[in-house]
Amino acid sequence: MFGRLHHVAYRCKDAQRTVDFYTKVVGLKYVAGLLPPENSKPSWPLNEPGKPARKVVGEEADSIHIFFELGDGSYLAFFDVPGGGDDSSDPTPWWVKHIAFEVEDMKALQEGKKRLEAHGVQVLGPKDHGLCQSIYFMDPDGHRLEMAVRTETASTWPKLEKEAMTELKRWNELKRRKYGPSPKAVDKIPAMPADSTIVSA
């Protein structure tokens, strides 16, 4: 279903600070700032077979959606939403959520590390994962970023693919043993939270 990445979007606390970091420190090109009308309520069409056209309406929120172009033509994006709730209660471990960007070779990885450190950014790595070597760092909002250079051989991915289902089975058994039964499968997956406001289109 997916051809390629269009963009990945995160939240930032200050659009100007984020633009400064990703242009001056990382070296990306800032290409768009989408600013809806002030005091607007975002909405998304909800067109389901056999039902009248409706829409999901979000809470009133001022925002700007900023985009940075990557080397392959895809984008990294952020929302600055000053009045839009607090996501600080997320219990996910700090090392889990990250965006990994591929670089051409180890020279580019080492140059990236030096550039970041010259701007006062702390960098972890390089770390050898077998299929790639990576460095890790945070942006000003604490989003974890990774620069990775491929180090796989011709046999790496076929071997991983061959083992993928066995490893998933091992994980499911470990998880069930240590943490109890998995969540029940669901018949329908909603596109928005259960308490969303839905109105006629």
C-alpha positions in Angstrom: 0.0 0.0 0.0 2.8 2.4 0.7 5.1 3.6 -2.1 7.5 5.7 -0.1 7.6 8.1 2.9 5.9 11.4 2.3 6.5 12.9 5.8 6.7 12.1 9.4 5.2 14.6 11.8 5.9 15.4 15.5 5.0 18.1 17.8 7.4 20.9 18.7 7.2 23.7 21.4 8.5 26.6 19.3 8.5 26.6 15.5 11.3 29.2 15.2 13.6 27.2 17.5 12.8 24.1 15.5 13.5 25.8 12.2 16.8 27.2 13.5 17.9 23.7 14.7 17.0 21.8 11.6 18.4 24.4 9.2 21.5 25.7 11.0 22.5 22.6 13.0 21.3 19.7 10.9 21.4 21.5 7.5 17.9 20.7 6.1 16.0 23.0 3.9 12.9 24.7 5.4 10.3 24.5 2.7 6.8 25.1 4.1 4.8 26.6 7.0 1.1 25.9 6.8 -0.8 28.3 9.0 -4.6 27.8 9.2 -6.9 30.7 10.1 -6.7 31.9 13.7 -9.0 30.2 16.2 -10.0 27.5 13.7 -11.1 23.9 14.6 -9.3 21.3 12.5 -11.6 18.8 10.7 -11.3 15.7 8.7 -13.9 14.2 6.4 -15.5 10.9 7.6 -16.9 9.2 4.4 -18.1 5.7 5.2 -19.9 3.4 2.9 -23.7 3.5 3.4 -23.6 6.5 5.8 -24.1 10.2 5.1 -21.0 12.4 4.8 -19.8 13.5 8.2 -16.7 15.1 9.6 -14.6 14.8 12.7 -14.0 18.2 14.4 -11.1 18.8 16.7 -10.8 21.3 19.5 -10.0 24.9 18.6 -6.3 25.2 18.3 -3.9 27.6 16.7 -1.0 25.9 15.0 1.6 26.0 12.3 2.7 22.8 10.4 6.3 23.2 9.3 8.2 21.0 6.8 11.8 20.3 6.0 12.9 18.6 2.8 15.1 15.5 3.0 17.6 14.4 0.3 15.2 11.9 -1.3 12.3 14.4 -1.6 10.4 13.3 1.5 9.8 15.5 4.4 10.2 15.8 8.2 7.4 17.9 9.7 6.4 19.4 13.0 3.3 21.0 14.5 3.7 24.0 16.9 0.4 23.9 18.9 0.8 26.3 21.9 -2.6 25.7 23.5 -3.1 22.0 22.5 -2.8 19.8 25.5 0.1 18.1 27.2 1.7 14.9 25.9 4.3 14.7 28.7 2.6 11.7 30.5 3.6 9.2 27.7 5.1 6.3 29.5 7.1 5.1 26.5 10.9 4.6 27.3 13.0 7.5 26.0 14.9 5.3 23.5 11.9 3.9 21.7 10.4 6.7 19.6 12.8 8.0 17.0 13.2 8.9 13.4 16.2 7.2 11.6 17.7 9.0 8.6 20.0 7.1 6.2 23.4 8.6 5.2 25.6 7.5 2.4 28.7 6.1 4.3 30.7 6.1 7.5 32.4 9.3 6.4 29.1 11.1 6.3 28.1 9.6 9.6 31.3 10.8 11.3 31.0 14.3 9.6 27.4 14.5 10.9 28.6 13.6 14.4 31.3 16.3 14.3 28.8 18.9 13.0 26.3 18.2 15.8 28.9 18.2 18.5 30.3 21.5 17.2 26.8 23.0 17.8 26.8 21.7 21.4 24.6 18.6 20.6 25.4 15.5 22.6 25.7 12.4 20.4 25.6 8.7 21.3 27.4 6.2 19.1 28.3 5.1 16.6 26.6 1.9 17.6 27.0 -1.2 15.4 23.6 -3.0 14.9 24.9 -5.5 12.4 22.7 -4.2 9.6 23.7 -0.6 10.1 25.8 1.7 12.3 24.1 4.6 13.9 24.5 7.7 15.9 21.7 9.2 18.1 20.9 12.7 19.3 17.9 14.8 20.4 16.4 17.9 18.9 15.5 20.9 21.2 12.1 19.3 22.0 13.6 15.9 23.0 12.7 14.1 19.8 15.2 11.3 19.3 16.9 11.3 15.9 19.2 8.7 14.4 21.6 8.9 11.5 22.3 5.4 10.1 24.6 4.0 7.4 23.8 0.6 6.0 26.4 -2.1 6.7 24.4 -5.2 5.7 25.8 -7.8 3.3 23.8 -9.5 0.6 22.8 -12.2 3.0 21.7 -10.0 5.9 18.0 -9.2 5.0 17.2 -12.6 3.5 18.5 -14.2 6.8 16.5 -11.7 8.9 13.3 -12.3 6.8 13.7 -16.0 7.1 14.0 -15.7 10.9 11.3 -13.0 11.3 8.3 -15.2 12.1 10.3 -17.4 14.5 11.6 -14.3 16.4 8.0 -12.9 16.5 6.8 -16.3 18.0 9.6 -16.2 20.6 8.6 -12.6 21.5 4.9 -13.5 21.8 5.8 -16.4 24.1 8.1 -14.3 26.3 5.6 -11.5 26.5 2.7 -13.9 27.4 4.9 -15.5 30.1 6.1 -12.3 31.7 3.3 -9.9 31.1 0.1 -11.9 30.6 -2.2 -12.4 27.6 -2.0 -10.1 24.6 -4.8 -7.6 24.0 -7.8 -9.0 22.1 -8.0 -8.5 18.4 -10.4 -5.8 17.4 -13.0 -6.0 14.6 -12.8 -2.3 13.7 -10.1 0.2 14.2 -11.3 3.8 14.6 -9.6 6.7 12.9 -10.0 9.0 15.9 -10.5 8.8 19.7 -13.8 7.5 20.9 -14.8 10.9 22.4 -14.3 12.8 19.2 -16.9 15.3 18.0 -18.6 14.1 14.8 -21.0 16.4 12.9 -22.8 16.5 9.6 -20.6 17.5 6.7 
